[in-house]
Amino acid sequence: MNVTKRRLTVLTTAAVVVSASVWYVAPMAAAEETSNYIVAQAVEKAVTETWETSATVARKGTQVATLSGTVKSVKVSIGDEVKKGDTLATADKTELKVALKKAQAQVASAEAELYSAQHPPSTKVPVTDSGSSGSGGSGGSTPSGSGGSGSDTTAQLTELVGKVAQAIAKLDTAQKTATEKCQTAGAECDAANEELSKAISEVIAYQQQLAAATKSGSGSSGSSSSSGSSSSSAKTPTVKYKTVAGTVSKSQVARAKASLLQAQQQLDTAQDNYDDATLKAPVSGVVGAMDIQVGGSGGTVTIVSSKASVDLTVSLTLSVRERLVVGQDVKVYSVNGDELAGKIKSISPLNSQSNYMWGDSSSIDFPAVVTVEDPDGLLVDGSYATVIATWEHEATVAIPASALRAESATKGVVQLVDGPGDTTPESVEIDYGAVGGGYVQLPEDSNIAVGQYVVLADKTKALDDYISQMVSEQMSGSGGD
């Protein structure tokens, strides 16, 4: 099947070609021999507008699915057909769960270290007031501790960080033991797994305690003092204490923040690996290659995408973009003329501006994607495909396209006459809309009415060689596709 190429924009040369072709069928028209013009009347007509473009076929090649952790099962073999979402392989979640809990504990430790850096321990210093007097004897106040509540919180966090580290070390040992003992099933394997579960629970418990202590804050702080009493009425100096906040080290805070960020990134990775313990097919297709086996450490499965559908990227002018909508049906033709059904899959709201020239908005391109069902692989990778869309417009006043000398995508000039014998045409500027089937639609408020005569061609003007050749090819049927 051959596809005739069309354009939405009505060019002057195109108008002349159509005019010339009308010249050859002039004996069929109701024109007087004395007139120098070929004329036709405006009619009421529904115009079917056609838009056509071409695109290079670029089939999606292969996609590689990757599994992390110790491989527990493999569900496919090379050559198997799979659908998107099918399970390809699974990983042992025990190992991944251990890694996830360790990462969570490390984040909790990093948060505690950041809190300690931002809240350094406070100290109490003595303040002597020699002018004070007691009711008798001598007495003095002593600090209840070396630091106060700030020091207490920091000490608690430090202790918990140490316990978390010990629990993680114990977890590592339990994990190694379980790996060694579970080469074969048995009582030793069951006991090792039980110890591993206990180690995981211990890490979780200390992690929760550490998180709670970190969120509790430094608590209330203040100064404490007490005064003794004596039966003596002599003046004695009274020692009081005040709390002095610790100095925040910006460098320590920065290092603690960096450590927390790194721990959070490791946690994200561990969480992703745990969530991805079931490897699924990213696309429909055929298993083309595998680098994965049960008991191995991770692996990959390569899927060769099926030929069920193909996406074509096309460029839309501004005027076409305003007409096309997502989901609209289009026709697609292969390089061999095979017709396939397609749909507008997406239209970019941003223009590429690759063809923007001289401030002409009609030259701006908007990328769009056309999806085509092609189960037989008729669209060959690297070949060209033709995309055609049509719009059926309601009937309005229309004139032959050859009567229009287009000046832009929406404005042009036509020549009006009173009838076939009129030799004094009047040039009129008009707005126009849809173009298709050899006709141009005019807006409802156009000053051209149904029955108005328009000039199609001037018989007194010679055609140049190029146009004459095009007309000759058109009449002989030897024109290009």
C-alpha positions in Angstrom: 0.0 0.0 0.0 1.4 3.4 -0.9 0.8 6.4 1.3 0.4 9.8 -0.3 2.2 12.5 1.7 0.1 15.5 2.8 0.7 18.7 4.7 -1.6 20.8 6.8 0.0 24.1 5.8 -1.2 25.3 2.5 1.7 26.6 0.5 1.5 28.9 -2.5 3.1 26.4 -4.8 0.6 23.7 -3.7 -2.2 26.1 -4.5 -0.8 26.7 -8.0 -0.4 22.9 -8.6 -4.1 22.3 -7.7 -5.0 25.3 -9.9 -3.2 23.9 -12.7 -4.8 20.5 -12.3 -8.2 22.2 -12.5 -7.0 23.8 -15.7 -7.0 20.4 -17.4 -10.5 19.5 -16.3 -11.8 22.9 -17.3 -14.1 21.6 -20.0 -16.0 19.9 -17.2 -16.6 23.2 -15.3 -19.4 25.6 -16.0 -17.0 28.4 -17.2 -17.5 30.7 -20.1 -14.9 30.5 -22.9 -14.5 34.3 -23.0 -13.3 34.4 -19.4 -9.6 34.4 -18.5 -10.2 32.6 -15.2 -11.2 29.2 -14.0 -13.7 29.8 -11.2 -15.8 27.8 -8.7 -18.4 28.5 -6.2 -18.1 28.3 -2.4 -20.1 25.4 -1.0 -21.3 24.1 2.4 -19.1 21.1 3.2 -17.7 19.0 6.0 -14.0 18.9 5.7 -11.9 15.9 6.8 -8.5 17.2 7.9 -5.5 15.0 7.7 -2.2 15.3 9.5 0.8 13.1 8.5 4.3 12.7 9.7 7.1 10.1 9.9 9.1 8.6 12.7 12.1 6.2 13.0 11.2 2.9 14.5 13.3 2.3 17.7 12.3 -0.9 19.5 13.1 -1.2 23.1 16.0 -3.7 23.3 16.7 -5.6 26.5 16.3 -4.9 30.2 18.3 -6.4 33.0 16.7 -7.3 36.3 19.1 -7.6 39.3 18.7 -9.5 42.5 20.7 -8.9 45.7 21.4 -11.4 48.6 21.7 -15.1 48.6 19.5 -16.7 45.9 16.8 -18.9 47.3 14.9 -19.9 44.2 15.0 -19.4 40.4 11.7 -19.6 38.6 12.6 -19.2 34.9 15.0 -20.6 32.3 16.5 -19.1 29.1 13.9 -19.0 26.4 10.9 -18.7 28.7 8.2 -16.2 27.8 7.4 -13.9 30.7 4.9 -11.1 31.3 5.7 -7.9 33.2 5.5 -8.5 36.9 6.1 -12.3 36.7 8.5 -13.7 39.5 11.9 -14.5 38.1 13.8 -15.4 41.3 13.8 -14.9 45.1 16.4 -14.2 47.7 16.8 -15.5 51.3 15.3 -12.7 53.4 17.1 -13.8 56.6 20.4 -12.3 55.5 18.7 -9.2 54.2 16.7 -8.8 57.4 19.9 -8.9 59.4 21.5 -6.2 57.2 18.4 -4.1 57.5 18.3 -4.3 61.3 22.0 -3.5 61.5 21.5 -0.4 59.3 18.6 0.7 61.5 20.7 0.4 64.6 23.5 2.3 63.0 21.1 5.2 62.2 19.9 5.2 65.8 23.6 5.4 67.0 24.3 8.2 64.6 21.3 10.1 65.8 22.5 9.7 69.4 26.0 10.9 68.5 24.5 14.0 66.8 22.4 14.7 69.9 25.5 14.4 72.2 27.4 16.8 69.9 24.6 19.3 70.0 24.0 19.0 73.7 27.5 18.8 75.4 27.4 18.0 79.2 27.0 20.9 81.6 29.2 21.5 84.7 28.6 23.1 88.1 31.0 25.7 89.5 31.0 27.2 93.0 29.9 30.7 93.7 30.9 32.1 97.1 28.8 34.8 98.9 30.7 35.9 102.0 28.0 38.4 103.1 25.5 35.7 103.8 24.8 34.5 107.3 23.2 31.4 108.7 21.1 31.1 111.7 23.8 29.1 113.5 26.9 27.1 112.8 28.4 26.8 109.4 27.2 24.9 106.4 27.6 24.8 102.7 26.0 23.4 99.7 27.6 20.7 97.6 26.6 19.8 94.0 24.6 16.7 93.8 26.6 15.5 90.8 29.4 16.4 88.6 27.2 17.4 85.7 23.5 17.7 86.2 20.8 16.4 83.9 22.7 17.2 80.7 25.6 15.0 81.8 23.1 12.3 82.9 21.5 12.2 79.4 24.9 12.1 77.6 26.1 9.3 79.9 22.9 7.3 79.2 23.2 7.8 75.4 26.9 6.8 75.5 26.1 3.6 77.5 23.3 2.7 75.0 25.5 3.3 72.0 28.0 0.9 73.5 25.3 -1.7 74.0 24.0 -1.3 70.5 27.5 -1.8 69.2 27.9 -5.0 71.3 24.5 -6.2 70.1 25.5 -5.7 66.5 28.8 -7.6 67.0 26.8 -10.4 68.6 24.4 -10.4 65.6 27.3 -10.7 63.2 28.6 -13.7 65.1 25.2 -15.3 65.2 24.8 -14.7 61.5 28.1 -16.4 60.6 27.3 -19.3 62.9 23.9 -19.8 61.2 25.5 -19.7 57.8 28.0 -22.4 58.8 25.5 -24.7 60.6 22.8 -24.5 58.0 24.7 -25.9 55.1 22.5 -28.9 55.8 19.2 -29.1 57.8 19.3 -30.4 61.3 19.3 -29.6 65.0 22.4 -27.5 64.9 20.9 -25.4 62.1 17.7 -24.9 64.1 19.7 -23.9 67.2 21.8 -21.4 65.2 18.7 -19.8 63.7 17.2 -19.5 67.2 20.3 -17.7 68.4 20.2 -15.5 65.3 16.6 -14.5 66.1 17.5 -13.7 69.7 20.4 -11.5 68.4 18.0 -9.6 66.1 15.5 -9.0 68.9 18.3 -7.7 71.1 19.5 -5.2 68.5 15.9 -4.0 68.0 15.4 -3.6 71.8 18.5 -1.5 72.3 17.7 0.5 69.1 14.3 1.4 70.6 15.8 2.3 73.9 18.4 4.5 72.2 15.8 6.2 70.0 13.6 6.9 73.1 16.6 8.3 75.0 17.6 10.5 72.1 14.1 12.0 71.8 13.7 12.6 75.5 16.0 15.6 75.4 18.3 17.0 78.0 15.5 17.4 80.6 15.3 20.2 83.0 18.4 21.8 84.4 19.0 24.2 87.2 21.2 24.9 90.1 20.9 23.1 93.5 21.9 24.5 96.8 21.4 23.7 100.4 22.3 25.4 103.5 23.1 23.9 106.8 21.9 25.2 110.1 23.8 25.7 113.4 23.1 27.1 116.8 25.8 29.6 116.2 24.8 33.1 115.1 28.2 34.0 113.7 28.4 35.0 110.1 29.8 32.2 107.9 30.4 32.2 104.1 27.9 30.2 102.1 29.0 28.3 99.0 26.5 28.1 96.2 26.8 26.4 92.8 25.6 27.4 89.3 25.2 25.3 86.2 27.4 26.2 83.2 26.3 24.8 79.8 28.9 23.0 77.8 30.4 24.4 74.6 29.1 23.1 71.3 31.8 22.1 68.9 30.8 22.9 65.3 33.3 20.4 63.9 31.9 17.6 66.1 28.4 18.5 65.0 29.4 18.5 61.4 31.0 15.1 61.7 28.0 13.7 63.5 25.7 15.0 60.8 27.9 13.4 58.1 27.9 10.1 59.9 24.1 10.2 60.2 23.7 11.0 56.5 25.9 8.0 55.6 24.0 5.7 58.0 20.7 6.8 56.5 21.9 6.1 52.9 23.0 2.7 54.0 19.6 2.1 55.6 17.9 3.1 52.3 20.0 0.6 50.4 19.3 -2.2 52.9 15.6 -1.4 52.8 15.6 -1.5 49.0 17.5 -4.8 49.0 15.0 -6.3 51.5 12.0 -5.0 49.5 13.6 -6.4 46.2 14.0 -9.9 47.6 11.5 -11.1 45.0 12.8 -10.3 41.5 10.1 -9.5 39.0 10.1 -9.1 35.2 10.4 -5.4 34.4 8.8 -5.9 30.9 7.1 -8.6 28.9 9.3 -10.6 26.7 11.6 -13.6 26.5 14.4 -14.6 29.0 17.5 -14.0 26.9 20.3 -14.6 29.4 20.8 -15.5 33.1 23.6 -15.1 35.5 21.9 -16.4 38.6 21.8 -19.7 40.5 20.4 -21.1 43.8 22.8 -20.5 46.6 24.7 -17.9 44.7 25.2 -14.3 45.8 22.7 -12.3 43.8 22.6 -12.3 40.0 20.8 -11.0 36.9 18.1 -12.0 34.4 18.1 -10.4 31.0 14.7 -9.9 29.4 14.4 -9.4 25.6 11.3 -7.2 25.2 8.4 -8.7 23.2 7.2 -7.3 19.8 3.7 -6.7 21.1 3.9 -2.9 21.0 6.2 -0.2 19.8 6.5 3.4 20.8 7.1 6.0 18.1 8.3 9.6 18.9 6.9 12.3 16.6 7.0 16.0 16.5 3.9 18.2 16.5 3.6 21.8 15.4 1.7 24.1 17.7 -1.5 24.0 15.6 -1.4 20.2 15.4 -0.7 19.9 19.2 -3.9 21.9 19.9 -5.9 19.4 17.9 -4.4 16.0 19.0 -5.4 14.5 22.3 -4.0 11.7 24.4 -5.8 8.5 23.5 -6.7 9.6 20.0 -6.7 6.8 17.4 -4.2 7.1 14.5 -3.1 5.0 11.6 0.5 3.8 11.3 2.1 2.5 8.1 5.3 0.5 7.9 7.9 1.1 5.3 6.3 -1.8 3.3 2.9 -0.2 3.5 1.4 -2.4 6.2 -1.4 -0.6 8.1 -1.4 -0.8 11.9 -3.6 0.7 14.7 -2.0 3.3 16.9 -2.9 5.7 19.7 -1.5 8.9 21.0 0.2 7.8 24.2 1.6 11.2 25.5 2.1 14.8 24.4 4.8 16.8 26.0 3.7 20.2 27.4 7.2 21.6 26.6 8.4 22.4 23.2 11.8 21.4 21.9 12.4 24.6 20.0 14.7 22.7 17.7 13.1 24.3 14.6 12.2 27.7 16.1 13.0 30.4 13.5 12.2 34.1 13.2 9.7 34.1 15.9 7.3 31.9 14.0 5.5 29.8 16.6 4.2 27.4 14.0 7.8 26.1 13.6 8.1 25.0 17.3 8.1 21.3 17.8 6.3 19.4 20.6 7.4 15.8 21.2 4.7 13.2 21.3 4.7 9.4 21.6 2.5 7.1 19.5 2.1 3.5 20.7 1.4 0.9 18.1 0.3 -2.7 18.6 2.6 -4.8 16.4 2.4 -8.5 17.4 3.9 -9.6 14.0 6.9 -7.3 14.1 6.0 -5.4 10.9 7.7 -2.2 12.1 11.4 -3.1 11.6 13.9 -1.5 14.0 15.6 1.5 12.4 13.1 1.8 9.5 10.6 4.6 8.9 6.9 4.6 9.8 4.2 7.0 8.7 1.7 8.3 11.2 -1.6 9.7 10.0 -4.4 11.3 12.1 -7.7 12.7 10.8 -10.3 15.1 12.1 -13.9 15.3 10.8 -15.2 18.9 11.1 -18.8 20.0 10.9 -20.1 21.4 7.7 -19.4 25.1 7.1 -18.7 27.4 4.1 -15.7 25.9 2.1 -13.8 26.8 -1.0 -11.4 24.8 -3.2 -7.9 24.8 -1.8 -6.5 26.1 -5.1 -8.5 29.4 -4.6 -6.4 30.2 -1.5 -3.0 31.9 -1.5 -1.9 31.2 2.0 0.1 33.8 3.9 0.2 31.9 7.3 -1.3 28.8 8.9 -4.6 30.8 9.4 -4.7 33.7 7.0 -4.6 34.0 3.2 -5.9 35.8 0.1 -8.6 34.8 -2.4 -9.9 36.5 -5.5 -13.6 37.0 -5.9 -15.6 37.5 -9.0 -19.3 38.1 -9.7 -19.6 35.1 -12.1 -17.8 33.0 -14.7 -17.6 35.9 -17.2 -16.3 38.5 -14.7 -12.8 39.7 -15.8 -12.1 42.0 -12.8 -11.5 39.9 -9.7 -11.2 41.5 -6.3 -8.5 40.3 -3.9 -9.8 39.8 -0.3 -7.9 38.8 2.8 -9.6 36.0 4.8 -9.2 33.7 7.8 -9.4 30.0 7.2 -9.4 26.8 9.3 -9.3 23.2 8.4 -7.8 22.0 5.1 -8.6 18.6 3.7 -9.9 16.8 0.6 -9.0 19.7 -1.6 -11.1 22.2 0.3 -10.5 24.9 2.9 -13.1 25.6 5.6 -13.9 29.2 6.4 -15.1 30.5 9.8 -18.8 31.2 10.3 -18.3 35.0 10.3 -16.5 34.9 6.9 -17.5 37.5 4.3 -17.7 34.7 1.7 -21.1 33.0 1.5 -22.3 29.8 -0.1 -22.5 30.4 -3.9 -19.8 33.1 -4.1 -17.5 32.6 -7.1 -13.8 32.4 -6.4 -10.9 32.3 -8.8 -9.0 29.0 -9.1 -6.5 29.9 -11.8 -5.6 32.5 -14.3 -5.4 31.0 -17.8 -3.3 33.9 -19.2 -0.4 33.1 -16.9 2.2 30.5 -17.8 3.4 27.9 -15.3 7.1 27.7 -14.6 8.9 24.5 -15.6 8.9 22.9 -12.1 5.1 23.4 -11.6 4.4 22.2 -15.1 6.4 19.0 -14.4 4.5 18.4 -11.2 1.1 18.9 -13.0 2.2 16.6 -15.8 3.2 13.8 -13.3 0.0 14.3 -11.4 -2.1 13.9 -14.6 0.0 10.9 -15.8 -0.1 9.1 -12.4 3.7 9.0 -12.2 4.0 11.2 -9.1 6.0 10.2 -6.2 4.6 8.7 -3.0 
